[in-house]
């Protein structure tokens, strides 16, 4: 008699099922998340994400910009988090400044 396997799936719409290895997984109706809820954009970004969004700058550079009051984080406890609007504001300011 063949052994039954429990498959773990990385996709949110699929559930782990006990099945034969040859069977395909089908989405469970109650596990399917509507697209409106699945495509939620984060309100706040952590330091690593903010560095990536700003063109892969270093964490040291980001902390320097915070210290110079060029970028204003949202503090939650000890964490520094950033809104997309704040990151975009900083980039717009940099574009508007004359280089010279």
N, CA, C and O atoms as a MOPAC input file, in Angstrom:
PM7 MOZYME 1SCF
protein

 N      0.84200 1    -1.17700 1     0.00000 1
 C      0.00000 1     0.00000 1     0.00000 1
 C      0.89100 1     1.24700 1     0.00000 1
 O      1.80300 1     1.34200 1     0.82200 1
 N      0.64300 1     2.22000 1    -0.92000 1
 C      1.48500 1     3.41800 1    -0.97600 1
 C      1.25400 1     4.29900 1     0.24400 1
 O      0.16300 1     4.34700 1     0.81300 1
 N      2.33900 1     5.00500 1     0.62800 1
 C      2.26500 1     5.89700 1     1.77300 1
 C      1.52700 1     7.17000 1     1.40600 1
 O      1.63000 1     7.64800 1     0.27600 1
 N      0.79000 1     7.71500 1     2.34500 1
 C      0.10800 1     8.99600 1     2.14800 1
 C      1.05000 1    10.10800 1     2.58900 1
 O      1.77800 1     9.95500 1     3.57000 1
 N      1.03900 1    11.22500 1     1.87000 1
 C      1.91800 1    12.34500 1     2.16000 1
 C      1.10700 1    13.58200 1     2.51800 1
 O      0.00600 1    13.78900 1     2.00900 1
 N      1.66400 1    14.38900 1     3.39200 1
 C      1.09000 1    15.70800 1     3.67000 1
 C      1.97700 1    16.70800 1     2.95500 1
 O      3.16900 1    16.81300 1     3.24200 1
 N      1.38900 1    17.44200 1     2.01900 1
 C      2.15400 1    18.44300 1     1.26800 1
 C      1.93300 1    19.81500 1     1.87900 1
 O      0.80800 1    20.19800 1     2.20000 1
 N      3.00900 1    20.53300 1     2.03100 1
 C      2.91300 1    21.92000 1     2.48400 1
 C      3.11300 1    22.79300 1     1.25300 1
 O      4.04700 1    22.58600 1     0.47800 1
 N      2.22900 1    23.77000 1     1.08000 1
 C      2.29200 1    24.60400 1    -0.10800 1
 C      2.63600 1    26.03600 1     0.27300 1
 O      2.14400 1    26.53900 1     1.28300 1
 N      3.47200 1    26.70300 1    -0.51700 1
 C      3.82300 1    28.07900 1    -0.22000 1
 C      2.75200 1    29.08700 1    -0.63100 1
 O      2.77400 1    30.22500 1    -0.16300 1
 N      1.81900 1    28.69600 1    -1.49400 1
 C      0.83400 1    29.64700 1    -1.98500 1
 C     -0.31000 1    29.79000 1    -0.99800 1
 O     -0.78100 1    28.78900 1    -0.45600 1
 N     -0.77800 1    31.03600 1    -0.74500 1
 C     -1.81400 1    31.25300 1     0.26300 1
 C     -3.16300 1    30.67000 1    -0.11100 1
 O     -3.95600 1    30.36700 1     0.78000 1
 N     -3.45500 1    30.50200 1    -1.39000 1
 C     -4.75600 1    30.00100 1    -1.80500 1
 C     -4.87900 1    28.49800 1    -1.71100 1
 O     -5.97000 1    27.96100 1    -1.90500 1
 N     -3.79300 1    27.80200 1    -1.41700 1
 C     -3.82900 1    26.35300 1    -1.34800 1
 C     -3.66600 1    25.90000 1     0.08500 1
 O     -3.03700 1    26.57900 1     0.89700 1
 N     -4.23800 1    24.74500 1     0.39100 1
 C     -4.12200 1    24.22300 1     1.74800 1
 C     -3.40700 1    22.88200 1     1.70500 1
 O     -3.39800 1    22.19900 1     0.68100 1
 N     -2.80800 1    22.51600 1     2.83300 1
 C     -2.14200 1    21.22700 1     2.92900 1
 C     -3.20600 1    20.14000 1     2.97500 1
 O     -4.18100 1    20.24900 1     3.71800 1
 N     -3.02000 1    19.10300 1     2.18700 1
 C     -3.97800 1    18.00400 1     2.15000 1
 C     -3.23300 1    16.68900 1     2.24300 1
 O     -2.05700 1    16.59200 1     1.89200 1
 N     -3.93400 1    15.68800 1     2.71800 1
 C     -3.37800 1    14.34000 1     2.73200 1
 C     -3.81300 1    13.70000 1     1.43200 1
 O     -5.00700 1    13.58800 1     1.15300 1
 N     -2.84300 1    13.27900 1     0.63700 1
 C     -3.19600 1    12.74000 1    -0.66800 1
 C     -2.12900 1    11.78000 1    -1.15700 1
 O     -1.08700 1    11.59300 1    -0.52700 1
 N     -2.41900 1    11.18400 1    -2.28700 1
 C     -1.42900 1    10.36400 1    -2.96000 1
 C     -0.43500 1    11.29500 1    -3.63100 1
 O     -0.81100 1    12.40600 1    -4.00500 1
 N      0.81500 1    10.89000 1    -3.80000 1
 C      1.80400 1    11.77700 1    -4.42100 1
 C      1.43800 1    12.20700 1    -5.83400 1
 O      1.87600 1    13.27100 1    -6.27200 1
 N      0.65200 1    11.42000 1    -6.56500 1
 C      0.32000 1    11.75500 1    -7.95000 1
 C     -0.82600 1    12.76500 1    -8.06400 1
 O     -1.00500 1    13.37000 1    -9.12000 1
 N     -1.60400 1    12.95400 1    -6.99300 1
 C     -2.73700 1    13.87100 1    -7.05300 1
 C     -2.26900 1    15.32000 1    -7.02500 1
 O     -1.27200 1    15.64500 1    -6.38100 1
 N     -2.99600 1    16.19200 1    -7.72900 1
 C     -2.70300 1    17.61700 1    -7.72800 1
 C     -3.47100 1    18.29800 1    -6.60200 1
 O     -4.56200 1    17.85700 1    -6.24200 1
 N     -2.90800 1    19.37400 1    -6.04100 1
 C     -3.58600 1    20.14700 1    -5.01400 1
 C     -4.58300 1    21.08700 1    -5.65900 1
 O     -4.30500 1    21.69200 1    -6.69500 1
 N     -5.74100 1    21.20400 1    -5.04500 1
 C     -6.75300 1    22.13400 1    -5.52300 1
 C     -7.00200 1    23.17100 1    -4.44200 1
 O     -6.92800 1    22.84800 1    -3.25700 1
 N     -7.29500 1    24.41300 1    -4.82200 1
 C     -7.52900 1    25.44000 1    -3.80800 1
 C     -8.78500 1    25.13100 1    -3.00200 1
 O     -9.79400 1    24.68500 1    -3.54800 1
 N     -8.71000 1    25.37000 1    -1.71700 1
 C     -9.88700 1    25.22400 1    -0.86400 1
 C    -10.68800 1    26.50700 1    -0.95900 1
 O    -10.12600 1    27.59800 1    -0.85500 1
 N    -11.98800 1    26.39200 1    -1.15300 1
 C    -12.81300 1    27.58300 1    -1.36400 1
 C    -12.71600 1    28.57100 1    -0.20800 1
 O    -12.66500 1    29.78000 1    -0.43300 1
 N    -12.69000 1    28.07100 1     1.03200 1
 C    -12.64600 1    28.97300 1     2.17300 1
 C    -11.26700 1    29.59600 1     2.37000 1
 O    -11.15000 1    30.58700 1     3.09200 1
 N    -10.21900 1    29.04900 1     1.75100 1
 C     -8.86600 1    29.56900 1     1.91500 1
 C     -8.49500 1    30.62200 1     0.87600 1
 O     -7.44800 1    31.25800 1     1.00100 1
 N     -9.31700 1    30.82200 1    -0.13800 1
 C     -8.99600 1    31.77600 1    -1.19800 1
 C     -9.24700 1    33.18900 1    -0.68300 1
 O    -10.34400 1    33.50300 1    -0.22000 1
 N     -8.22400 1    34.03900 1    -0.76500 1
 C     -8.31200 1    35.41400 1    -0.29000 1
 C     -8.69400 1    36.29400 1    -1.46800 1
 O     -8.08100 1    36.18700 1    -2.53000 1
 N     -9.69100 1    37.16500 1    -1.31300 1
 C    -10.06500 1    38.06100 1    -2.40500 1
 C     -8.90200 1    38.95800 1    -2.80500 1
 O     -8.11400 1    39.35600 1    -1.94700 1
 N     -8.77500 1    39.28600 1    -4.09100 1
 C     -7.65300 1    40.12100 1    -4.54800 1
 C     -7.55200 1    41.45300 1    -3.83000 1
 O     -6.44100 1    41.94000 1    -3.61700 1
 N     -8.65600 1    42.05500 1    -3.45100 1
 C     -8.60300 1    43.35400 1    -2.77300 1
 C     -7.87800 1    43.24900 1    -1.44000 1
 O     -7.19300 1    44.18900 1    -1.03600 1
 N     -8.01500 1    42.12600 1    -0.75600 1
 C     -7.34300 1    41.94600 1     0.52200 1
 C     -5.92600 1    41.42000 1     0.36100 1
 O     -5.09000 1    41.63500 1     1.23900 1
 N     -5.64000 1    40.74400 1    -0.72400 1
 C     -4.33400 1    40.14000 1    -0.94600 1
 C     -3.29700 1    41.17100 1    -1.39200 1
 O     -2.11100 1    41.01200 1    -1.10200 1
 N     -3.71800 1    42.21000 1    -2.08100 1
 C     -2.79500 1    43.18400 1    -2.65900 1
 C     -2.66500 1    44.43000 1    -1.79100 1
 O     -2.58900 1    45.54100 1    -2.31600 1
 N     -2.64000 1    44.26200 1    -0.49000 1
 C     -2.53100 1    45.40000 1     0.42100 1
 C     -1.09900 1    45.92100 1     0.40500 1
 O     -0.14600 1    45.15200 1     0.53200 1
 N     -0.95900 1    47.22700 1     0.24900 1
 C      0.35200 1    47.87500 1     0.26100 1
 C      0.65200 1    48.29100 1     1.69500 1
 O     -0.21300 1    48.86800 1     2.35500 1
 N      1.85500 1    48.01500 1     2.19600 1
 C      2.17200 1    48.40700 1     3.57500 1
 C      2.11600 1    49.91700 1     3.76500 1
 O      2.46200 1    50.67600 1     2.86000 1
 N      1.67800 1    50.34800 1     4.94600 1
 C      1.65400 1    51.77300 1     5.27400 1
 C      3.03200 1    52.25800 1     5.69000 1
 O      3.38400 1    53.40900 1     5.43300 1
 N      3.81900 1    51.39700 1     6.33000 1
 C      5.13600 1    51.76100 1     6.83500 1
 C      6.17100 1    50.75900 1     6.36000 1
 O      5.89000 1    49.56800 1     6.22900 1
 N      7.38000 1    51.26000 1     6.10300 1
 C      8.48600 1    50.42800 1     5.64300 1
 C      9.61600 1    50.48000 1     6.66100 1
 O      9.89700 1    51.53600 1     7.22700 1
 N     10.26400 1    49.34300 1     6.89400 1
 C     11.38300 1    49.31300 1     7.83900 1
 C     12.63700 1    49.90500 1     7.19400 1
 O     12.61600 1    50.29300 1     6.02600 1
 N     13.70700 1    49.97100 1     7.94600 1
 C     14.94500 1    50.60600 1     7.47900 1
 C     15.47300 1    49.91000 1     6.22500 1
 O     15.86200 1    50.57600 1     5.26600 1
 N     15.48900 1    48.58700 1     6.22600 1
 C     16.01600 1    47.85600 1     5.06200 1
 C     15.19900 1    48.14700 1     3.81100 1
 O     15.75600 1    48.37400 1     2.73700 1
 N     13.87300 1    48.14000 1     3.95400 1
 C     13.02100 1    48.43300 1     2.80400 1
 C     13.20500 1    49.86800 1     2.33400 1
 O     13.25900 1    50.12400 1     1.13100 1
 N     13.30200 1    50.80500 1     3.27100 1
 C     13.49300 1    52.21600 1     2.90000 1
 C     14.81300 1    52.40400 1     2.16300 1
 O     14.87600 1    53.15000 1     1.18600 1
 N     15.86700 1    51.73500 1     2.62200 1
 C     17.16500 1    51.81900 1     1.93200 1
 C     17.04100 1    51.31000 1     0.49800 1
 O     17.59000 1    51.90900 1    -0.42700 1
 N     16.32400 1    50.21200 1     0.31700 1
 C     16.13700 1    49.64500 1    -1.02000 1
 C     15.33500 1    50.59900 1    -1.89800 1
 O     15.68900 1    50.83000 1    -3.05400 1
 N     14.25300 1    51.15300 1    -1.35000 1
 C     13.39500 1    52.06900 1    -2.10500 1
 C     14.16800 1    53.30700 1    -2.54300 1
 O     13.93100 1    53.83500 1    -3.63000 1
 N     15.09000 1    53.77200 1    -1.70500 1
 C     15.87800 1    54.96400 1    -2.02500 1
 C     17.08200 1    54.65300 1    -2.89600 1
 O     18.00200 1    55.46700 1    -2.98000 1
 N     17.10000 1    53.52500 1    -3.53200 1
 C     18.16900 1    53.21000 1    -4.47900 1
 C     19.29100 1    52.40800 1    -3.86600 1
 O     20.44600 1    52.52800 1    -4.27400 1
 N     18.95300 1    51.58500 1    -2.88100 1
 C     19.95000 1    50.73200 1    -2.22900 1
 C     21.02300 1    51.53500 1    -1.50400 1
 O     22.20300 1    51.18500 1    -1.54000 1
 N     20.60400 1    52.61900 1    -0.84300 1
 C     21.57600 1    53.35100 1    -0.03200 1
 C     21.88800 1    52.51000 1     1.21000 1
 O     21.14800 1    51.58000 1     1.53100 1
 N     22.96100 1    52.82800 1     1.89700 1
 C     23.33500 1    52.05900 1     3.08200 1
 C     22.47300 1    52.47700 1     4.27200 1
 O     21.90200 1    53.56800 1     4.28500 1
 N     22.38800 1    51.60900 1     5.25700 1
 C     21.66700 1    51.93600 1     6.47800 1
 C     22.32600 1    53.12000 1     7.18300 1
 O     21.65100 1    53.97400 1     7.75800 1
 N     23.65400 1    53.15500 1     7.12800 1
 C     24.38100 1    54.26400 1     7.74600 1
 C     23.96800 1    55.58900 1     7.11400 1
 O     23.77900 1    56.57700 1     7.82300 1
 N     23.82700 1    55.62200 1     5.80100 1
 C     23.41400 1    56.84000 1     5.10100 1
 C     21.99300 1    57.23300 1     5.49300 1
 O     21.70300 1    58.41300 1     5.68800 1
 N     21.11200 1    56.25000 1     5.60800 1
 C     19.73600 1    56.54900 1     6.00000 1
 C     19.69500 1    57.11700 1     7.41500 1
 O     18.99200 1    58.09500 1     7.66900 1
 N     20.43800 1    56.51500 1     8.33300 1
 C     20.47200 1    57.04000 1     9.69400 1
 C     21.09200 1    58.44000 1     9.74000 1
 O     20.70500 1    59.26500 1    10.56600 1
 N     22.04700 1    58.70200 1     8.85600 1
 C     22.64500 1    60.04100 1     8.78100 1
 C     21.58800 1    61.05500 1     8.31500 1
 O     21.52200 1    62.16700 1     8.84000 1
 N     20.77000 1    60.67500 1     7.33900 1
 C     19.70800 1    61.55800 1     6.85800 1
 C     18.67400 1    61.82400 1     7.94800 1
 O     18.13700 1    62.92800 1     8.04200 1
 N     18.39400 1    60.81600 1     8.76900 1
 C     17.47900 1    61.01100 1     9.89900 1
 C     18.09100 1    61.99900 1    10.88700 1
 O     17.41800 1    62.92100 1    11.34600 1
 N     19.36200 1    61.80300 1    11.21000 1
 C     20.05400 1    62.66800 1    12.16700 1
 C     20.10100 1    64.11900 1    11.67500 1
 O     20.00900 1    65.05200 1    12.47400 1
 N     20.24500 1    64.30400 1    10.36600 1
 C     20.27700 1    65.64700 1     9.78000 1
 C     18.88600 1    66.22300 1     9.54300 1
 O     18.75500 1    67.31900 1     8.99900 1
 N     17.84000 1    65.49100 1     9.94800 1
 C     16.44600 1    65.90400 1     9.78800 1
 C     16.05900 1    66.08400 1     8.33200 1
 O     15.22400 1    66.92900 1     8.01000 1
 N     16.65300 1    65.30600 1     7.45800 1
 C     16.29100 1    65.33400 1     6.03500 1
 C     15.15900 1    64.36300 1     5.74500 1
 O     14.34200 1    64.60200 1     4.85600 1
 N     15.10900 1    63.25000 1     6.50600 1
 C     14.03600 1    62.26000 1     6.41500 1
 C     13.46700 1    62.10200 1     7.81800 1
 O     14.20800 1    62.02200 1     8.79700 1
 N     12.14300 1    62.05900 1     7.90000 1
 C     11.47600 1    61.99200 1     9.19700 1
 C     10.78500 1    60.63700 1     9.35500 1
 O      9.79200 1    60.36300 1     8.68100 1
 N     11.30700 1    59.79500 1    10.23800 1
 C     10.69000 1    58.47900 1    10.43500 1
 C      9.48300 1    58.55600 1    11.36800 1
 O      9.29900 1    59.52300 1    12.10700 1
 N      8.67800 1    57.51600 1    11.30600 1
 C      7.61900 1    57.30500 1    12.28400 1
 C      8.22000 1    56.35600 1    13.30400 1
 O      8.68200 1    55.27200 1    12.94900 1
 N      8.21900 1    56.75400 1    14.56300 1
 C      8.80000 1    55.89900 1    15.60600 1
 C      7.69500 1    55.07800 1    16.25300 1
 O      6.69200 1    55.62400 1    16.71100 1
 N      7.88100 1    53.78000 1    16.28800 1
 C      7.00000 1    52.87700 1    17.02300 1
 C      7.91600 1    52.11000 1    17.96500 1
 O      8.67500 1    51.23700 1    17.54300 1
 N      7.83500 1    52.44600 1    19.23200 1
 C      8.78500 1    51.90400 1    20.19100 1
 C     10.16400 1    52.43800 1    19.84000 1
 O     10.37100 1    53.65000 1    19.77500 1
 N     11.10100 1    51.53400 1    19.61500 1
 C     12.44700 1    51.95000 1    19.22100 1
 C     12.66100 1    51.84300 1    17.71900 1
 O     13.72300 1    52.20400 1    17.21200 1
 N     11.65900 1    51.35200 1    17.01100 1
 C     11.81200 1    51.15200 1    15.56800 1
 C     11.59100 1    52.44300 1    14.79700 1
 O     10.72200 1    53.24600 1    15.13700 1
 N     12.38400 1    52.62900 1    13.76500 1
 C     12.19400 1    53.74200 1    12.83300 1
 C     11.54700 1    53.17000 1    11.58400 1
 O     12.10900 1    52.30200 1    10.91800 1
 N     10.36200 1    53.66800 1    11.27900 1
 C      9.62600 1    53.22100 1    10.09900 1
 C      9.34000 1    54.42600 1     9.22200 1
 O      9.35400 1    55.56400 1     9.69200 1
 N      9.08100 1    54.17400 1     7.94800 1
 C      8.95800 1    55.25900 1     6.98500 1
 C      7.72000 1    55.07000 1     6.12800 1
 O      7.40300 1    53.95400 1     5.71800 1
 N      7.02000 1    56.16800 1     5.85900 1
 C      5.89700 1    56.11800 1     4.92700 1
 C      6.44700 1    56.29800 1     3.51700 1
 O      7.50600 1    56.89400 1     3.32100 1
 N      5.71900 1    55.78000 1     2.55100 1
 C      6.12200 1    55.96200 1     1.16100 1
 C      6.07900 1    57.44000 1     0.80100 1
 O      6.90800 1    57.91200 1     0.02300 1
 N      5.13100 1    58.16600 1     1.35200 1
 C      5.02200 1    59.60300 1     1.07300 1
 C      6.27300 1    60.34600 1     1.54300 1
 O      6.75200 1    61.24400 1     0.85100 1
 N      6.80700 1    59.97900 1     2.71400 1
 C      8.00900 1    60.63600 1     3.23200 1
 C      9.21000 1    60.33500 1     2.34800 1
 O     10.02000 1    61.22300 1     2.08100 1
 N      9.33200 1    59.10300 1     1.89500 1
 C     10.45100 1    58.74300 1     1.01600 1
 C     10.34100 1    59.47900 1    -0.31500 1
 O     11.34200 1    59.95200 1    -0.85300 1
 N      9.11800 1    59.57400 1    -0.84700 1
 C      8.91900 1    60.29300 1    -2.10600 1
 C      9.18000 1    61.78200 1    -1.92700 1
 O      9.73100 1    62.41900 1    -2.82400 1
 N      8.79300 1    62.35400 1    -0.77900 1
 C      9.05400 1    63.77000 1    -0.50800 1
 C     10.55100 1    64.04200 1    -0.51900 1
 O     11.00600 1    65.02800 1    -1.09900 1
 N     11.31100 1    63.16900 1     0.12300 1
 C     12.76300 1    63.35000 1     0.16000 1
 C     13.34900 1    63.31200 1    -1.25800 1
 O     14.20600 1    64.12900 1    -1.59600 1
 N     12.89800 1    62.38500 1    -2.06800 1
 C     13.41600 1    62.28600 1    -3.44000 1
 C     13.04700 1    63.53200 1    -4.24000 1
 O     13.87300 1    64.05300 1    -4.98900 1
 N     11.80900 1    64.01500 1    -4.08600 1
 C     11.41300 1    65.25400 1    -4.79100 1
 C     12.27900 1    66.42300 1    -4.36900 1
 O     12.68600 1    67.22300 1    -5.21100 1
 N     12.57400 1    66.54100 1    -3.06000 1
 C     13.45200 1    67.61900 1    -2.58400 1
 C     14.84500 1    67.51200 1    -3.20400 1
 O     15.44400 1    68.51900 1    -3.58000 1
 N     15.34500 1    66.30600 1    -3.30400 1
 C     16.67800 1    66.10600 1    -3.88600 1
 C     16.68400 1    66.49200 1    -5.36400 1
 O     17.67300 1    67.03200 1    -5.85800 1
 N     15.61300 1    66.22600 1    -6.05500 1
 C     15.53800 1    66.58600 1    -7.47100 1
 C     15.43800 1    68.09200 1    -7.64800 1
 O     15.96000 1    68.63400 1    -8.62300 1
 N     14.77300 1    68.77900 1    -6.72000 1
 C     14.57200 1    70.21800 1    -6.83200 1
 C     15.80900 1    71.02100 1    -6.44900 1
 O     15.97200 1    72.15200 1    -6.90700 1
 N     16.70300 1    70.44500 1    -5.60100 1
 C     17.89700 1    71.16300 1    -5.17800 1
 C     18.88000 1    71.31700 1    -6.33600 1
 O     19.16200 1    70.34800 1    -7.04200 1
 N     19.40600 1    72.53300 1    -6.53500 1
 C     20.42100 1    72.68600 1    -7.57600 1
 C     21.72800 1    72.03000 1    -7.13900 1
 O     22.15600 1    72.17200 1    -5.99400 1
 N     22.33700 1    71.32700 1    -8.04600 1
 C     23.62300 1    70.69200 1    -7.75100 1
 C     24.73200 1    71.63700 1    -8.17500 1
 O     24.70500 1    72.17200 1    -9.28400 1
 N     25.67200 1    71.83800 1    -7.33200 1
 C     26.71800 1    72.74800 1    -7.75900 1
 C     27.60100 1    73.11700 1    -6.69100 1
 O     28.53900 1    73.88500 1    -6.90300 1

